[in-house]
Amino acid sequence: MRWNSLYQLILILFFSCSPDNVKQDKSLKKYFDENKVEGCFALLDNGTNRFTIFNLSRYRDSSYLPASTFKIVNSLIGLQTGKISSDSMVIKWDGIKRSADAWNKDLSMYEAFRVSAVPYYREVARRIGKDTMQRWLDTLGYGTKKITSRVDSFWLDNSLKITPDEQLGLVKRLYFDQLPFYKYNQEVVKRAMLFENNSNYKLSYKTGWGIDVKGDNIGWVLGWIEENQHPYFFVLNIQSPDPHFDMATIRMKILKDILKHLGFMEGKM
């Protein structure tokens, strides 16, 4: 067995759920129902290795386009290969006005990550190149590992897919600097993911939003919440057929409602 295949098998076994460490929490269903979405949620308590999951089959067995959650990996590859020299590296705005005003200017990597600027990361992917990008997807065992379209859009057009379980495994490995990148580069990405930092908790995440082959909205939020210096890793995946669905607002509302329901964000954990 080749080393990459053995390494991927070990990771699958290490991060997989078993009946002994999984609590399926049906009380979380109301947060999906009240927002008229299908989806799943999982939270891993790193201290006990126990999972709290809603919709286990979707979490474990269904794959979706990663959309802008791929910016985590795109950033790491860009930094590791030197195509992103630092998180302050600016890519000039191309002058094309887009619907997100925050994208319509020169941006550093740090800024582009936090406003999820697609044009910045499409340019990074072009600089990385298809062959190098493919080698890193294979090394990481990232989702279906397929680049069957353009190197600057494969994470957006459903040619690459990933399960929520794989997404949670990725952010856990990132948190502990266990991905095959320099520790410094992993720290750079983690710094960009930290959005809330107060006396009660730290909340780090990356969002994603794309359209699947049926035309449904697919949304993600994945990352971790730290309370009392203890990390809990989470992934939220939602789906809506509504073309006017307010993904940017609702995915974060669902995430925070669930976290509060589970006792987070109030300094009690």
C-alpha positions as CSV (number, residue, x, y, z in Angstrom):
1,M,0.0,0.0,0.0
2,R,1.4,3.4,-0.9
3,W,2.1,5.8,2.0
4,N,-0.5,8.4,0.9
5,S,-3.2,5.7,0.8
6,L,-2.1,4.3,4.2
7,Y,-2.0,7.8,5.7
8,Q,-5.5,8.6,4.4
9,L,-6.9,5.3,5.8
10,I,-5.4,6.1,9.2
11,L,-7.1,9.5,9.1
12,I,-10.4,8.0,8.1
13,L,-10.3,5.6,11.0
14,F,-9.1,8.2,13.4
15,F,-11.8,10.7,12.7
16,S,-14.7,8.4,12.0
17,C,-17.7,8.1,14.3
18,S,-18.7,5.0,16.1
19,P,-21.9,4.3,18.0
20,D,-19.9,4.4,21.3
21,N,-18.9,8.1,20.9
22,V,-21.9,9.6,19.0
23,K,-25.0,11.2,20.4
24,Q,-27.6,11.9,17.8
25,D,-29.5,15.0,19.0
26,K,-32.9,15.3,17.4
27,S,-33.6,18.4,19.5
28,L,-31.5,20.3,17.0
29,K,-34.0,19.6,14.2
30,K,-36.1,22.6,15.1
31,Y,-33.3,25.0,14.1
32,F,-33.3,23.6,10.6
33,D,-37.1,23.4,10.4
34,E,-37.7,27.0,11.5
35,N,-35.4,28.2,8.8
36,K,-36.9,25.9,6.2
37,V,-33.6,24.1,5.3
38,E,-32.3,20.6,5.1
39,G,-29.0,19.9,6.6
40,C,-26.8,18.5,9.3
41,F,-24.6,19.6,12.2
42,A,-21.8,17.9,14.2
43,L,-19.8,19.0,17.2
44,L,-16.7,17.1,18.5
45,D,-15.7,17.6,22.1
46,N,-11.9,17.3,21.8
47,G,-11.5,16.4,25.5
48,T,-13.9,13.4,25.4
49,N,-13.8,12.6,21.7
50,R,-17.6,12.5,21.7
51,F,-19.7,13.8,18.8
52,T,-23.1,15.5,19.0
53,I,-24.7,15.1,15.6
54,F,-28.0,15.9,13.9
55,N,-28.7,13.9,10.7
56,L,-25.8,11.4,10.9
57,S,-26.4,9.9,7.4
58,R,-26.0,13.3,5.7
59,Y,-23.0,14.2,7.9
60,R,-21.2,10.9,7.2
61,D,-22.3,9.8,3.7
62,S,-23.2,12.8,1.6
63,S,-20.8,15.0,-0.4
64,Y,-21.2,18.6,-1.5
65,L,-19.2,21.2,-3.3
66,P,-16.9,22.9,-0.7
67,A,-17.5,26.4,-2.1
68,S,-15.5,29.0,-0.2
69,T,-14.6,26.7,2.6
70,F,-11.9,25.6,0.1
71,K,-10.2,28.9,0.9
72,I,-8.7,27.2,3.9
73,V,-6.8,24.7,1.7
74,N,-6.2,27.2,-1.2
75,S,-4.5,29.5,1.4
76,L,-2.4,26.8,2.8
77,I,-1.2,25.6,-0.6
78,G,-0.6,29.2,-1.7
79,L,1.5,29.9,1.4
80,Q,3.4,26.6,1.2
81,T,4.3,27.0,-2.5
82,G,5.2,30.7,-2.1
83,K,2.4,31.9,-4.4
84,I,1.1,33.7,-1.4
85,S,4.1,35.4,0.2
86,S,2.4,36.3,3.4
87,D,-1.1,37.1,4.6
88,S,-0.4,40.8,3.8
89,M,0.2,40.0,0.1
90,V,-2.0,42.2,-2.0
91,I,-3.6,41.2,-5.3
92,K,-4.8,44.2,-7.3
93,W,-8.5,44.6,-8.0
94,D,-9.1,43.8,-11.7
95,G,-11.6,46.7,-12.0
96,I,-14.6,44.5,-12.5
97,K,-17.5,45.5,-10.2
98,R,-19.1,42.6,-8.4
99,S,-22.1,42.2,-6.2
100,A,-20.0,42.1,-3.0
101,D,-18.7,45.6,-2.5
102,A,-15.9,44.3,-0.2
103,W,-14.4,42.5,-3.2
104,N,-14.1,45.7,-5.3
105,K,-10.7,46.9,-4.2
106,D,-7.1,45.7,-3.7
107,L,-7.1,43.0,-1.0
108,S,-4.5,41.3,1.1
109,M,-4.8,37.5,1.7
110,Y,-6.0,38.2,5.3
111,E,-8.7,40.6,4.0
112,A,-9.7,38.4,1.1
113,F,-10.1,35.4,3.4
114,R,-12.3,37.2,5.8
115,V,-14.6,38.7,3.2
116,S,-14.4,35.5,1.2
117,A,-13.3,37.2,-2.0
118,V,-13.7,34.7,-4.8
119,P,-11.6,36.8,-7.4
120,Y,-8.6,36.8,-5.1
121,Y,-8.6,33.1,-4.6
122,R,-9.3,32.3,-8.2
123,E,-6.1,34.2,-9.1
124,V,-4.2,32.3,-6.3
125,A,-5.4,29.0,-7.8
126,R,-4.2,30.1,-11.3
127,R,-0.8,30.9,-9.9
128,I,-0.6,27.6,-8.1
129,G,-1.5,25.7,-11.3
130,K,-3.5,22.6,-11.9
131,D,-0.8,20.0,-11.5
132,T,0.5,21.4,-8.2
133,M,-3.1,21.8,-6.9
134,Q,-3.9,18.2,-7.8
135,R,-0.8,16.9,-6.0
136,W,-1.9,18.7,-2.8
137,L,-5.5,17.4,-3.1
138,D,-4.1,13.9,-3.4
139,T,-1.7,14.4,-0.4
140,L,-4.5,15.8,1.8
141,G,-7.0,13.2,0.6
142,Y,-9.3,16.2,0.2
143,G,-12.9,15.0,-0.6
144,T,-13.2,13.4,-4.0
145,K,-9.8,14.9,-5.0
146,K,-11.0,15.6,-8.5
147,I,-10.2,18.6,-10.6
148,T,-12.2,18.0,-13.8
149,S,-12.8,21.6,-14.7
150,R,-10.8,24.9,-14.6
151,V,-8.2,25.2,-11.8
152,D,-9.8,28.6,-10.8
153,S,-13.3,27.2,-10.3
154,F,-13.3,23.4,-9.5
155,W,-14.3,24.0,-5.9
156,L,-17.3,26.1,-7.0
157,D,-18.8,24.0,-9.9
158,N,-19.5,20.6,-8.3
159,S,-16.5,18.9,-9.9
160,L,-15.0,18.6,-6.4
161,K,-17.1,17.4,-3.4
162,I,-16.5,16.7,0.3
163,T,-18.5,15.3,3.2
164,P,-19.2,17.2,6.4
165,D,-17.3,14.5,8.2
166,E,-14.2,15.2,6.1
167,Q,-14.6,18.9,6.7
168,L,-14.7,18.5,10.4
169,G,-11.6,16.3,10.3
170,L,-9.8,18.9,8.3
171,V,-10.4,21.7,10.8
172,K,-9.4,19.5,13.7
173,R,-6.1,18.7,12.0
174,L,-5.6,22.4,11.2
175,Y,-6.2,23.4,14.8
176,F,-3.5,21.1,16.0
177,D,-1.0,21.9,13.2
178,Q,-1.3,18.3,11.9
179,L,-1.8,19.1,8.2
180,P,1.2,18.5,5.9
181,F,2.1,22.2,5.8
182,Y,4.6,24.3,7.8
183,K,3.3,25.1,11.2
184,Y,3.7,28.8,10.5
185,N,1.4,28.6,7.4
186,Q,-1.3,26.8,9.5
187,E,-1.0,29.5,12.1
188,V,-1.5,32.2,9.4
189,V,-4.8,30.6,8.3
190,K,-6.0,30.1,11.8
191,R,-5.4,33.8,12.5
192,A,-7.6,34.7,9.6
193,M,-10.4,32.3,10.8
194,L,-10.7,34.0,14.2
195,F,-13.8,36.2,14.0
196,E,-14.9,36.5,17.7
197,N,-12.6,36.7,20.7
198,N,-14.0,37.8,24.1
199,S,-13.8,36.8,27.7
200,N,-16.3,34.0,27.3
201,Y,-15.2,32.3,24.1
202,K,-13.2,32.4,20.8
203,L,-15.0,31.5,17.6
204,S,-13.0,30.6,14.5
205,Y,-14.7,29.5,11.2
206,K,-14.9,29.6,7.5
207,T,-18.2,29.9,5.6
208,G,-19.1,28.7,2.2
209,W,-22.0,29.1,-0.2
210,G,-22.5,27.5,-3.6
211,I,-25.1,26.1,-6.0
212,D,-25.4,22.3,-6.5
213,V,-26.3,20.6,-9.8
214,K,-30.1,20.8,-8.9
215,G,-29.9,24.5,-8.4
216,D,-30.1,24.3,-4.6
217,N,-28.2,26.6,-2.3
218,I,-25.5,24.7,-0.3
219,G,-24.1,26.5,2.8
220,W,-21.3,25.7,5.2
221,V,-19.8,26.9,8.4
222,L,-16.9,25.0,9.8
223,G,-14.4,25.6,12.5
224,W,-14.1,25.6,16.3
225,I,-15.2,27.3,19.4
226,E,-12.8,27.6,22.4
227,E,-14.0,28.0,26.0
228,N,-11.7,27.8,29.0
229,Q,-8.9,27.0,26.5
230,H,-10.7,23.9,25.4
231,P,-11.6,23.4,21.7
232,Y,-14.8,22.0,20.3
233,F,-14.9,21.4,16.5
234,F,-18.0,21.9,14.4
235,V,-19.5,21.7,11.0
236,L,-22.8,23.0,9.8
237,N,-24.1,22.1,6.3
238,I,-27.5,23.4,5.0
239,Q,-29.5,23.3,1.8
240,S,-32.3,25.3,0.4
241,P,-34.0,25.4,-3.0
242,D,-35.2,29.0,-2.5
243,P,-33.4,31.2,-5.1
244,H,-33.9,34.2,-2.7
245,F,-32.6,32.4,0.4
246,D,-30.6,34.7,2.7
247,M,-27.7,32.3,3.1
248,A,-25.2,34.8,4.6
249,T,-27.6,35.6,7.5
250,I,-29.3,32.3,8.1
251,R,-26.3,29.9,8.2
252,M,-24.7,32.0,11.0
253,K,-28.1,32.3,12.8
254,I,-28.5,28.5,12.8
255,L,-24.9,28.0,14.0
256,K,-25.1,30.4,16.9
257,D,-28.6,29.2,17.9
258,I,-27.3,25.6,18.1
259,L,-24.1,26.6,20.0
260,K,-26.2,28.5,22.5
261,H,-28.6,25.6,22.8
262,L,-25.7,23.3,23.6
263,G,-24.5,25.7,26.3
264,F,-21.8,27.7,24.5
265,M,-21.1,31.4,24.2
266,E,-22.2,32.3,27.7
267,G,-19.0,31.4,29.7
268,K,-20.6,28.3,31.2
269,M,-18.6,25.5,29.6
